[in-house]
Amino acid sequence: MRPEEARARIAALGFSEQDTATLFAHFDDAERRGKRGHGYSRIPWLETLPDLDRSARGGPTQVTDCYKAWDGRGALGYLTLAGIVDAELAEPPAHARVVVASHCFPTGMLGHYVRRLADGGLAALLAATSPPRLAHPDGGPSLAGTNPIAIGIPSSDGRPIVADVSPAKATWGDVIAGAAPEEDVVPFGGEQAHKAFALALGVQLLVDSLVEGYGALLVVARPEADPVPALRALAGGLRLPGDR
């Protein structure tokens, strides 16, 4: 799918011009970074959703200096998280802030959001839940989602570090994109898969304890140091997380 077609198909779903631009920016960023499971393949998937509410708007329900609670209110998680990022960039915390989002799904490529925050000078950690798809390595029912975690660290050289990982060998997005079979949606690590499963379960329970429904947890802070340039010098030209 070409970018022009991707944008047109999003608009054809009935989204506003602003929401179309937000969704396209997310899918296009994922596509260009090789994350096909979160790229243009999500547009045909959106076209199959029978109860997609194009007019829904998420927003804050509780606000303090160091804590915010948002409710997606039926909006796509992509749009809710984009709104949260916009709000944090417009009014960053004095030191640090925790933001939780309820009814926030799907959230897509979490690295997209922490990169925006890092580009704005803020360090961020973002985690999100998804439908249960990961079973215990010993078998049994699915107990946790593929629950990604993303960390963005700004840098004075303009090249932030962005680590974006899922505890799953393959995500559901990979299945949607045809990049992996459903059988690969398991905790990664082979004989050490219990470690990835523990991480997935920990993220699941942490977010579940703070939100309603599928949700997200963001910790955003003003950095007190600039460690990235020294790390890049030490790495000696090796590709680091988030580099193209």
C-alpha positions in Angstrom: 0.0 0.0 0.0 1.3 3.4 -0.9 1.2 6.3 1.6 -1.4 8.2 -0.5 -3.7 5.2 -0.5 -3.1 4.6 3.2 -4.2 8.2 4.1 -7.1 8.1 1.7 -8.4 4.8 3.2 -8.2 6.2 6.7 -10.1 9.3 5.7 -12.7 7.1 4.0 -13.5 5.5 7.3 -15.0 8.8 8.4 -12.3 10.2 10.7 -11.8 13.9 10.9 -9.0 15.5 9.1 -7.0 15.9 12.3 -7.6 12.3 13.4 -6.8 11.0 9.9 -3.4 12.9 10.1 -2.7 11.4 13.6 -3.5 7.8 12.5 -1.6 8.1 9.3 1.5 9.5 11.1 1.5 6.5 13.4 1.0 3.9 10.7 3.5 5.6 8.4 6.1 5.8 11.1 5.7 2.1 11.9 5.8 1.2 8.2 9.0 3.2 7.6 10.7 1.6 10.6 9.9 -1.9 9.4 7.2 -2.6 12.0 4.7 -3.9 9.5 2.4 -5.3 12.2 1.7 -1.7 13.3 1.9 -0.1 9.9 -0.4 0.1 6.9 -1.7 -3.5 7.6 -3.7 -2.0 10.4 -5.9 0.0 8.0 -7.6 -3.0 6.5 -8.0 -4.3 10.0 -9.7 -1.0 11.1 -12.0 -1.4 8.1 -13.4 -4.7 9.6 -14.3 -3.2 13.0 -18.1 -3.1 13.2 -18.4 -0.7 16.1 -15.7 1.8 15.3 -16.7 5.2 16.8 -15.1 7.9 14.7 -16.4 10.8 16.8 -15.4 9.5 20.3 -12.9 11.6 22.2 -10.8 10.6 25.1 -9.9 13.1 27.8 -8.6 13.6 31.4 -10.8 12.7 34.3 -8.4 13.5 37.1 -5.5 15.9 37.0 -2.8 16.9 39.6 0.7 18.1 39.3 2.2 14.6 39.3 -0.8 12.4 38.3 -3.3 12.3 35.4 -6.0 9.8 34.7 -7.5 9.6 31.2 -10.5 7.8 29.8 -10.5 6.7 26.2 -14.3 7.0 26.1 -14.6 4.7 23.0 -11.9 6.4 21.0 -9.1 4.4 19.4 -6.2 4.0 21.7 -4.0 5.5 19.0 -5.9 8.8 19.4 -6.0 8.7 23.1 -2.3 8.2 23.5 -1.6 10.9 20.9 -3.7 13.3 22.9 -1.9 12.4 26.1 1.5 13.0 24.4 0.2 16.3 23.1 -0.9 17.4 26.6 2.4 16.4 28.2 4.4 18.3 25.6 2.2 21.3 26.0 2.4 21.3 29.8 5.4 19.1 30.9 5.8 18.1 34.5 7.9 20.2 36.8 9.8 17.0 37.7 7.9 13.8 36.9 4.3 12.7 36.3 2.4 9.4 36.1 -0.4 9.2 33.5 -2.8 6.3 33.3 -5.3 5.7 30.5 -8.4 3.5 30.8 -10.3 2.0 27.8 -7.3 2.7 25.7 -7.0 0.1 22.8 -5.4 -0.5 20.4 -2.3 1.5 21.2 0.0 0.4 18.4 3.8 1.0 18.3 4.6 2.5 21.7 7.9 3.7 20.5 6.1 6.2 18.4 4.8 8.0 21.5 8.0 7.9 23.6 10.0 9.2 20.6 7.7 12.2 20.3 8.2 12.9 24.1 12.0 12.4 23.8 12.1 14.7 20.8 10.4 17.2 23.1 13.1 16.8 25.8 11.3 14.4 28.1 12.3 10.9 29.3 9.4 8.5 29.2 8.4 4.9 29.9 5.2 3.6 28.5 3.5 0.2 28.9 0.1 -1.0 27.6 -2.1 -4.1 27.9 -3.8 -6.1 25.2 -6.2 -9.1 24.9 -4.8 -12.2 26.7 -2.7 -14.2 24.2 0.3 -15.4 26.2 -0.1 -18.7 28.1 2.3 -19.9 30.8 5.3 -21.6 29.3 4.1 -24.9 30.8 0.7 -24.5 29.0 -2.8 -23.7 30.1 -5.0 -20.7 29.2 -3.9 -17.4 27.9 -3.2 -15.2 31.0 -1.5 -12.1 29.7 -1.4 -9.8 26.6 1.6 -9.2 24.5 2.0 -6.1 26.6 4.7 -4.0 25.1 7.0 -1.6 27.0 8.7 1.4 25.4 11.4 3.7 26.8 12.5 7.0 25.2 15.6 8.9 26.4 16.2 12.4 24.8 19.7 13.4 23.7 21.4 16.7 23.1 22.6 15.3 19.7 19.0 15.0 18.5 19.1 11.2 18.3 17.1 9.8 21.2 17.4 6.2 22.3 14.0 4.4 21.9 13.7 0.9 23.2 10.3 -0.7 22.3 9.9 -4.4 23.0 7.1 -7.0 23.7 7.5 -10.1 25.8 6.1 -12.1 22.9 8.1 -13.9 20.2 5.6 -12.4 17.7 2.9 -9.9 18.4 -0.7 -10.1 17.2 0.1 -7.3 14.8 2.7 -9.6 13.2 0.0 -12.1 12.6 -2.4 -9.5 11.1 0.4 -8.4 8.8 1.2 -12.0 7.7 4.7 -11.7 9.2 4.3 -14.5 11.7 2.0 -17.5 12.4 -0.4 -17.4 15.4 1.6 -20.2 17.0 4.5 -17.7 17.5 2.5 -15.6 19.8 4.2 -17.0 22.9 6.6 -15.7 25.5 10.1 -15.3 23.8 13.2 -17.0 25.2 12.8 -20.7 24.5 13.9 -22.5 27.7 14.1 -19.1 29.4 10.5 -18.1 28.3 9.5 -17.9 32.0 11.3 -14.5 32.2 9.3 -13.0 29.3 6.1 -14.4 30.7 6.9 -12.9 34.2 7.4 -9.5 32.5 4.2 -9.8 30.5 2.3 -10.8 33.7 3.9 -8.0 35.7 2.9 -5.4 33.1 -0.6 -6.8 32.9 -1.2 -6.7 36.6 0.4 -3.3 37.2 -1.7 -1.6 34.5 -4.8 -3.6 35.4 -4.5 -2.3 39.0 -4.6 1.3 37.8 -7.1 1.4 34.9 -10.4 0.0 33.7 -10.4 -2.2 30.6 -7.3 -2.4 28.4 -5.1 0.5 29.2 -1.8 2.2 29.3 0.7 3.6 31.9 3.0 6.4 31.2 5.8 7.8 33.4 7.3 11.0 32.0 10.1 13.1 33.6 12.4 16.0 32.9 15.9 14.5 32.5 18.7 15.6 34.9 21.6 14.3 32.8 22.4 13.6 29.1 23.8 10.1 28.9 23.1 9.3 25.3 26.1 11.0 23.5 28.6 9.1 25.8 26.8 5.9 25.1 27.0 6.4 21.4 30.7 7.2 21.6 31.2 4.0 23.5 29.2 2.0 21.0 31.5 3.1 18.3 28.9 3.3 15.5 26.9 0.2 16.4 23.2 0.6 15.7 21.4 1.3 19.0 17.7 0.9 19.8 15.5 3.2 17.9 18.1 4.0 15.2 17.1 3.7 11.6 
